[in-house]
Amino acid sequence: MKTKKIILFTAIILSIILVGVFAYGYIAFSKVNIKKISKNDSDLGINKNTNYIPDVINTPPVKEDNDRVINIALMGGDKRSKNDTGRADAIIILTIDEVHKKIKISSIMRDAYVSVYGYGNTKINHSYAYGGPQLLIKTLNQTFNLDIRDYVYVDFFGLEKLVDALGGVDINVKKNEIPWINTCIRETSMIKKRKPHYIKKSGMQNLTGEQALGYVRIRYVGNGDFDRTERQREVLSILFNKIKDAGPLKYSYIALKMLPFVETSFDKTDIINLGLEIFSKGISSIEQQRFPVDGYWQGKTINKIWYLAFDTETTKDQIHDFIYDDVVPVKKQ
C-alpha cells in the first residue's frame, strides 16, 4: 500500500511539473511578436537565375538530412518609443553554415549607398523606415544576390532584456569608451524613467543589458560606425556562445525566455527546431566580418549628406565567398 502511495504521489508531482512546463511554453510563445512577410521570390528580391545563388541555398528551417546554408536578416532598431518606426541601426546577416559547421555574423554598414526598390539610391538602413523588414530584406537580396527569407528584429529595449535574460555579457571596456557609454545609458534611462546604472571603471566586467546597450550604441570612439559594428558583433558572438555552451537540453528553455523580446517572421516551432538543428549538426564556432571591406569603399557626399559608396560587384563576391565558401575577405592596402 505504501509503495502505491509513493507511485501515486510521484505521478502527481510529475504531472504538475509537466503542466507547468507546457503552461510556461504556451505563455512565452503567446508573447512572441510574429509578423509574416511575403515568401514570394520577387517580393523578396531573390533571383535564382543569377550565378551567385549556389546549390546549397537558404530553405525554411525544417529538419533535413542534407547540409545547407541558411541566411537570416538580423535587424537592430533605433526606435525610442512604441509608435516610433525607427531605422535599422544594425544590419547583420546571420548565417547558419551547416556545410562548414559555423555560425557567421556579417555586418552591413548602415550608411552603405544602395538602390532601394521604389525609392532610388540612398542609405541601406533607410529601406527599413520606408518598407519595414521586407523591404530591407529585398534590398539586401537585390544588392548582394542573396537568398534571405526571414528576419529577427530587436529594438533598444529588447536587446537590454535579451542580455539580462542570459546573465549579462563580459566585455573589456576601454577607458575612453566610458563617457560615451554612460551618455547612452542616461538617454535610455530618461526614456524609461528609471535610475541609470553607469559604468564606473574600465577593464573586463560583466555588463547588464542596460550597459551593454550603451556599449553597442556608441559611435564617437575610435573609427566611428566601423568600430560600432564590431561591438555589435562582439556582443552577438558572446550571446551565441552562451546559448551554445548551455547545450541542447537547455536551449528550448533559453529560447522561450528570449522570444518575447524579439519580432520575427519565423513560426514559433521553427525557432525551436532551427536552434536544435544547430546542435545536431555540430556547429560550434562563430566567425564575423564587416562589409564593405576596407579598401573597397569611399566616403561620398551627395546633397550635403554623407554616404558610404562601395564596389558593389567585388563586395557581392566577397560576401558570397565568406558565407558559402568559407573564404575570409582580404583588405586592400
Disulfide bonds with the S-S distance in Angstrom:
none
